[in-house]
């Protein structure tokens, strides 16, 4: 049986095999993605982001357990920092989520960023497609949690949860990071701390400064994830968002933007095509030393490379 058929049947080994092919950028991965793509678009993708220490993994763990009690099939993609030694994920979510790992209705995959910015690993969207095609009802995407640039999750997720914690200056960070625009729901985790009200007021104040173009007012849910508190309230808020979202015009649908997907693939393919040509790669290496010594500027070098690529295309067309 073809690997794509086994994925559509929800076979765990096939799902894991497909993800390995994708992460290792094997040639057969593209053909596989072509075959499963028509079967995607059914799962609800829930993005979870926030600074390190906000309790993202703990919250995801509790949410998945709650959804499993409702009979939902769940996938989890946890993006972790890259190990400088192995190149793999430096943290193991299989260790942090041991109870879930033993549940046949849950598939967990840890991924390393491998230097990719934006809080996600580059093939995250493709790994999510595999889980979607495999019939998962919900797929959680937990970002790496490294700072203020984790906005790519909004292009992938149907709903974005932003976790904040009292005592970390997160009311100010929320404004600085532009989280007002990307958060569909704010989760104030570790809400049993004394200064939680101050953080809530700070977020409410920031939200009052500018409304969202889609008219949604992100709710603020308090939780103590380690104790399972606030999970039901958060699930209700997620359901409320999906109900609101169904009534939005197509222009406000951020999910799996076809244009973003095409542009990302185009950027990757053009770069691969360029550096795959020996002449171009030789020019890049030679010019790099000149730029380092300030004998040339990088902008002129790039323009020269683009002209060289165009010239190569014209020569190929005429031959």
C-alpha positions in Angstrom: 0.0 0.0 0.0 1.3 3.5 -0.9 2.5 5.6 2.0 -0.1 8.3 1.2 -2.9 5.7 1.6 -1.5 4.5 4.9 -1.4 8.1 6.1 -5.0 8.6 5.1 -5.8 5.5 7.1 -4.2 7.1 10.2 -1.3 4.6 10.5 1.1 5.8 13.1 4.2 4.4 11.4 3.3 5.9 8.1 2.7 9.3 9.7 6.1 9.2 11.5 7.8 8.0 8.2 6.3 10.9 6.3 7.4 13.5 8.8 11.0 12.1 8.7 11.0 12.4 4.9 9.7 16.0 5.2 12.2 17.1 7.9 15.1 15.5 6.0 14.0 17.1 2.7 13.9 13.8 0.9 12.9 14.0 -2.8 9.9 11.7 -2.3 8.4 14.1 0.3 7.1 16.5 -2.3 5.3 13.8 -4.2 3.8 12.6 -1.0 2.6 16.1 -0.1 1.0 16.4 -3.5 -1.0 13.2 -2.9 -2.3 14.1 0.5 -3.0 17.8 -0.1 -6.5 17.3 -1.4 -7.4 15.6 1.9 -6.3 18.4 4.1 -8.2 21.4 5.5 -10.4 19.6 7.9 -8.5 19.7 11.2 -8.7 22.7 13.6 -5.2 24.1 14.0 -4.5 25.6 17.4 -1.3 27.7 17.7 0.2 28.2 21.2 2.9 30.8 21.7 4.5 32.7 24.5 7.8 33.4 26.2 9.9 30.6 27.8 8.5 29.6 31.2 4.9 30.6 30.5 3.8 27.0 30.7 3.0 26.3 27.0 3.7 22.6 27.2 1.8 22.1 30.4 -1.3 23.9 29.0 -1.2 21.9 25.8 -1.0 18.7 27.9 -4.1 19.6 29.8 -6.0 20.8 26.7 -5.2 17.6 24.8 -6.4 15.5 27.8 -9.6 17.4 27.9 -10.3 17.1 24.2 -9.5 13.4 24.4 -12.2 13.0 27.1 -14.5 14.5 24.4 -13.4 11.8 22.0 -11.3 14.0 19.8 -8.3 12.7 17.9 -5.3 15.1 18.4 -1.9 15.8 17.0 0.8 17.9 18.7 3.7 19.6 16.9 6.1 21.0 19.4 8.9 23.2 18.0 12.0 23.2 20.2 15.4 24.9 20.0 18.1 23.1 18.0 20.8 21.1 19.7 24.2 22.4 18.5 25.5 18.8 18.6 22.8 16.7 17.0 20.9 19.3 15.1 17.7 17.9 16.6 15.2 19.2 19.1 17.0 20.1 22.3 13.9 19.4 24.5 11.8 16.2 24.3 8.1 16.7 24.5 7.7 13.0 24.6 9.2 13.2 28.0 7.2 16.2 29.1 3.9 14.6 27.8 4.4 11.0 28.8 0.8 10.3 29.5 -0.2 11.6 26.1 2.5 9.6 24.3 0.9 6.4 25.5 -2.5 7.4 24.1 -3.1 6.0 20.6 -5.4 8.9 19.8 -2.6 11.4 20.2 0.4 11.8 17.9 3.3 14.0 19.2 6.2 15.3 17.1 9.0 17.4 18.4 10.8 19.5 15.8 14.0 21.6 15.9 14.0 25.1 14.5 17.3 24.5 12.8 18.0 28.3 12.7 14.6 29.2 11.2 13.1 32.4 12.8 9.5 33.1 13.6 9.0 30.5 16.3 8.4 27.6 13.9 10.6 25.1 12.1 10.6 25.5 8.3 8.7 22.3 7.5 6.1 22.8 10.3 3.2 23.5 8.0 3.9 20.4 6.0 4.1 18.2 9.1 0.7 19.7 10.1 -0.7 18.7 6.7 0.3 15.1 7.4 -1.6 15.1 10.7 -4.6 16.9 9.0 -4.7 14.3 6.2 -4.4 11.5 8.8 -7.7 12.5 10.2 -6.8 14.4 13.4 -9.6 16.5 14.6 -7.3 19.0 16.3 -3.6 19.8 15.8 -1.7 21.9 18.4 1.3 23.8 17.2 3.5 24.9 20.1 6.2 27.5 19.1 9.7 27.5 20.4 9.2 30.4 22.8 12.3 32.4 22.1 11.1 36.0 22.0 9.1 38.6 20.1 9.3 37.2 16.6 6.9 34.3 16.9 4.2 35.6 14.6 4.4 32.9 11.8 2.1 30.7 13.8 -0.8 33.0 12.9 -0.3 32.1 9.2 -0.7 28.4 10.1 -3.2 28.3 12.9 -7.0 28.7 12.9 -6.8 30.2 16.4 -3.7 31.6 18.2 -3.4 31.4 21.9 -0.8 33.8 23.5 0.4 32.8 27.0 1.4 35.5 29.5 2.6 35.1 33.1 2.4 37.6 35.9 5.7 39.0 37.1 7.6 38.7 33.8 6.8 42.2 32.5 4.5 40.6 29.9 2.1 43.5 29.8 4.8 45.6 28.3 6.2 42.8 26.2 2.7 42.1 24.7 2.6 45.7 23.4 6.2 45.6 22.1 5.8 42.3 20.4 2.7 43.3 18.5 0.8 40.4 20.1 -2.4 42.5 20.1 -2.6 41.7 16.4 -1.8 38.0 16.5 -3.6 36.8 19.6 -7.1 35.5 19.2 -7.2 34.5 22.9 -4.9 35.6 25.7 -4.2 33.1 28.4 -2.9 34.5 31.7 -1.2 31.4 33.1 0.0 30.9 36.7 -2.9 33.1 37.6 -2.6 32.2 41.3 0.2 34.7 41.6 -0.4 37.9 43.5 0.1 40.4 40.6 -2.2 38.7 38.1 -4.7 41.6 38.2 -2.0 44.1 37.2 -1.2 42.0 34.1 -4.8 41.6 33.2 -5.3 45.4 33.4 -2.2 45.9 31.3 -3.5 43.6 28.6 -7.0 45.2 28.7 -5.4 48.6 28.4 -3.3 47.5 25.4 -6.4 46.0 23.7 -8.3 49.2 24.1 -5.8 51.2 22.1 -6.7 49.7 18.8 -9.5 47.4 17.6 -9.0 44.5 15.2 -10.2 44.9 11.6 -12.3 41.7 11.9 -14.1 43.1 14.9 -13.0 40.3 17.3 -12.2 41.3 20.9 -9.7 38.7 22.2 -10.9 37.4 25.5 -8.5 37.0 28.5 -8.7 33.6 30.2 -7.0 33.0 33.5 -5.5 29.6 34.2 -3.3 27.6 36.4 -2.4 24.9 33.9 -0.4 22.8 36.3 -3.6 22.2 38.3 -5.9 22.1 35.3 -7.7 25.3 36.3 -9.1 27.4 33.5 -9.0 24.6 30.8 -12.7 24.4 30.4 -13.0 28.2 30.2 -10.3 28.2 27.5 -12.0 25.5 25.5 -15.2 27.6 25.6 -13.3 30.6 24.4 -11.8 28.6 21.5 -15.3 27.4 20.5 -16.6 30.9 20.7 -13.8 32.1 18.4 -14.6 29.4 15.8 -18.3 30.3 15.9 -17.3 34.0 15.3 -14.8 33.0 12.6 -17.4 31.1 10.6 -19.3 34.3 10.1 -16.3 36.3 8.8 -15.9 37.2 5.1 -13.3 35.2 3.2 -10.9 38.3 3.3 -10.4 37.7 7.0 -9.5 34.0 6.7 -5.9 33.8 7.6 -5.7 30.0 7.6 -3.2 28.4 5.2 -3.0 31.5 3.0 -2.5 30.1 -0.4 -0.5 33.1 -1.4 1.8 32.8 1.6 2.4 29.1 0.9 3.2 29.7 -2.8 5.5 32.6 -2.0 7.4 30.5 0.7 7.8 27.6 -1.7 8.9 30.0 -4.5 11.5 31.6 -2.3 12.9 28.2 -1.2 13.0 26.9 -4.8 14.6 30.0 -6.3 17.3 29.9 -3.7 17.9 26.1 -4.2 18.0 26.7 -8.0 20.5 29.5 -7.6 23.0 27.9 -5.3 22.6 24.6 -7.1 24.4 26.1 -10.1 28.1 25.8 -9.8 28.8 29.1 -11.4 26.4 31.0 -9.2 27.8 29.3 -6.1 31.4 30.1 -7.1 30.4 33.8 -7.6 28.8 33.8 -4.1 31.9 32.4 -2.5 34.2 34.9 -4.2 32.0 37.9 -3.6 31.5 37.0 0.1 35.2 37.6 0.7 35.1 40.9 -1.1 32.1 42.0 0.9 33.8 41.0 4.1 36.8 43.2 3.2 34.4 46.0 2.2 35.7 46.0 -1.3 32.2 45.5 -2.6 28.7 46.0 -1.2 26.2 43.1 -0.9 23.5 44.9 -2.8 25.5 45.1 -6.0 26.5 41.5 -5.6 22.9 40.3 -5.4 21.9 42.4 -8.4 24.8 40.9 -10.3 23.7 37.4 -9.4 20.1 38.1 -10.4 21.4 39.4 -13.8 23.5 36.2 -14.1 20.4 34.0 -13.5 18.4 36.0 -16.1 21.2 35.6 -18.6 21.3 31.9 -17.9 17.6 31.6 -18.6 18.0 33.5 -21.9 20.8 31.3 -23.0 18.8 28.2 -22.2 15.7 29.5 -24.1 17.8 30.3 -27.2 19.5 26.9 -27.3 
